[in-house]
Amino acid sequence: MQLEALAEILRENGIVGAGGAGFPAYAKLDKRADTIILNCAECEPLFKVHRQLLEKCAYEIVSTLSLIADAVGAERAVIGIKRSYKGAAEAALAASKAFPKVSLSYLPEIYPAGDELILTYETTGRVIKPGNIPISVGVTVFNVETVLNIYRAVKEGAGVTHKYLMVAGEVQNPQILRVPLGITYREVVDLCGGSTIDQPAYLAGGPMTGKIDSPYGLVTKTTNAVILLPPDHYIVERKTVKPNIGIKRAMSACCSCRMCTDLCSRNLLGHPIDPQSFMHGISQNTVIEIKPFLNTFYCSQCGLCEMYSCMQGLSPASLINEYKSGLRAKGIKPPETPEFGGVSDKRPYRCVPVARLVGRLGLTKYNTAIPFSTRKVTADRLTVGLHQNIGAPSAAIVKKGDTVKAGQKIAEAPDGKLGVAVHAPMSGKVSLVTDDYIVLEKGRK
């Protein structure tokens, strides 16, 4: 398939990265890539969706990975996967025999192996310098569900209308569901038997990079998990610290021990992000050296510094994100020529094992097998977002009172801007259209 034709299919079928920030997949198709990487690191603690998808749909995913490689003219396609994902690895290896360009690369059991920069380094040995993305070293990365969505778009003309979602933690029946976009977290928890505790905290996303949200938050194209936790759980407490309290804690307790920097996943790759120097400036309530503050742009927000490394329970990642957002709001950009120290020779000894991270986070009791459900999930009402990805929002092409069918396009990709189309997850009537979302109501008998 020609690259241009494939790009149009992805744009029109609403395919974005099924996790992370949701970068439109068509914009990743680049002829500079000589290597395509399938990200099956699934490095967030508890996550078990992608390995099971790869095991169940190995041929579809591997064949599409090969198709993408052919379309951009890449020499090879590599599946980055951990050896502990035995079923998925065996299925992928068997499927890859029919596709000469595709091979497997086994990743270390560390967090965050799924960070694109770390994944690229572990699978190819190539180092992406500060401020750059994988294509700068000839690599493009797609995750498992994204590639499965590409398969469905190419083979079936199917737009993205549903999301594979892990529901775990304090729920009666933890499981992985395929749910329509726009359903609420509360509804998917109810489908799993409800909560086992009163007034649970809803964690949308992973324990490290997710956020505490309302039970009425909406599933989007990038939602990978809903995890229920006790309101006094360590993770909940860490993620609900307000910035002004975080600064006061830093001023009173930071001892400049360097653990946040020594275990920083990007710093170990040679990037200039230095949480300890940043925290030192915060704790002293003064800016003696500007570099640690400007270098916050190179933080990946993996969360290790505050969720694992800091023995004082401080909040480096949250404060760095707050400061970085403030710089952007003022129009300040990262340094044009960032420092690059090269991969640290200490890196092999400072990577954080996932098993140890799970224990440190107090998640061991929830780290159990989570089965795939074959249940067909429906809802009476769906609130489908028009801005579920990086780039410009989609433009609604339906109006209140319209009747739509499941899979029908209800919003166009923005003209001339980075973005994708949106499709109806179910048949029904449009009850509301705003600049932010389209509300669909199921037809009543």
Beta strands, then each sheet from edge to edge (+ up, - down):
strand 1: 35-40
strand 2: 76-82
strand 3: 102-107
strand 4: 110-111
strand 5: 139-143
strand 6: 162-169
strand 7: 175-180
strand 8: 201-204
strand 9: 211-213
strand 10: 225-229
strand 11: 352-353
strand 12: 381-385
strand 13: 395-396
strand 14: 403-404
strand 15: 409-412
strand 16: 422-423
strand 17: 428-433
strand 18: 437-441
sheet 1: 3+ 2+ 1+ 5+
sheet 2: 4+ 11-
sheet 3: 7+ 6- 10- 8+ 9-
sheet 4: 12+ 18- 17+ 14-
sheet 5: 13+ 15- 16+
end
